[in-house]
Amino acid sequence: MDLQDQLKNLFPGHVPEEGTDKEVSKPEFWMQEAPILCKYEKRKGKPITILDGYTGADTDFKKLAKALKSYLGVGGSCKNETIIIQGDYRDKIMDFLLEKGFSVKRVGG
């Protein structure tokens, strides 16, 4: 006996309203109107991808960095309002952010 059957037994005359069982999904991250800048650099001879310009709260900033690192399966860090990803993953990062609803601007080559 599932929850719906139990509720019908407790309230036999109740008719559920249409559309009440739909959940309102809130966005996973804080969305901003300004685009996130996606840059490529080499530091100590190794390629890195830098994301700059995210103006959300610190917790959302860390959640976004963690989601990107786990999506790509690489290391990185987030500090001073920039996310640093090890390796050149500009295309994958831009696709991921566009899929999540962000606007992204590619800087550099």
SVG drawing of the C-alpha trace seen along z (x, -y; Angstrom):
<svg xmlns="http://www.w3.org/2000/svg" viewBox="-17 -42 75 44">
<polyline fill="none" stroke="black" stroke-width="0.4" points="0.0,0.0 1.6,-3.2 1.1,-6.8 -1.7,-7.6 -3.8,-4.6 -3.3,-5.5 -4.4,-9.1 -7.5,-7.8 -8.4,-5.6 -8.0,-8.5 -9.8,-11.0 -12.3,-9.2 -14.2,-12.3 -11.1,-14.3 -10.4,-14.9 -6.9,-16.1 -6.4,-19.2 -4.8,-19.1 -1.2,-20.2 -0.4,-20.1 2.0,-17.2 4.4,-19.2 7.6,-20.3 9.1,-23.7 12.8,-23.1 15.1,-25.8 18.3,-26.4 21.4,-24.5 23.6,-27.6 22.9,-31.4 22.4,-32.7 23.9,-36.1 23.3,-38.3 27.0,-39.1 28.9,-36.5 31.5,-34.3 34.9,-34.8 36.7,-31.6 40.5,-32.1 43.4,-29.9 46.9,-30.3 50.1,-28.4 51.7,-28.5 55.1,-26.8 54.7,-25.2 51.3,-23.6 48.0,-24.6 45.2,-25.8 41.7,-27.2 40.6,-30.2 37.0,-31.1 36.5,-34.7 33.5,-36.9 31.1,-34.8 29.4,-37.1 27.4,-34.6 27.7,-33.8 30.8,-32.0 28.9,-28.7 27.5,-28.8 31.0,-29.6 32.4,-26.5 29.6,-24.3 30.1,-25.5 33.9,-24.8 33.3,-21.3 30.7,-20.5 33.1,-21.5 36.0,-19.5 33.9,-16.4 32.3,-16.7 35.8,-17.0 37.5,-14.6 40.4,-16.9 41.9,-19.0 41.7,-22.6 41.1,-25.3 38.8,-28.3 40.2,-31.4 40.1,-35.2 36.8,-34.9 38.4,-32.8 38.1,-29.1 41.3,-27.4 41.0,-24.1 44.0,-22.1 44.3,-21.5 42.8,-23.1 39.0,-22.3 37.5,-25.6 35.1,-23.9 33.8,-21.4 33.5,-24.0 31.6,-26.4 29.2,-23.6 28.7,-22.7 28.0,-26.3 25.7,-26.9 23.8,-23.7 23.3,-25.0 22.0,-28.4 25.0,-30.6 26.2,-33.1 29.9,-32.5 32.4,-34.6 35.6,-33.1 38.7,-35.3 41.8,-34.8 42.6,-32.4"/>
</svg>
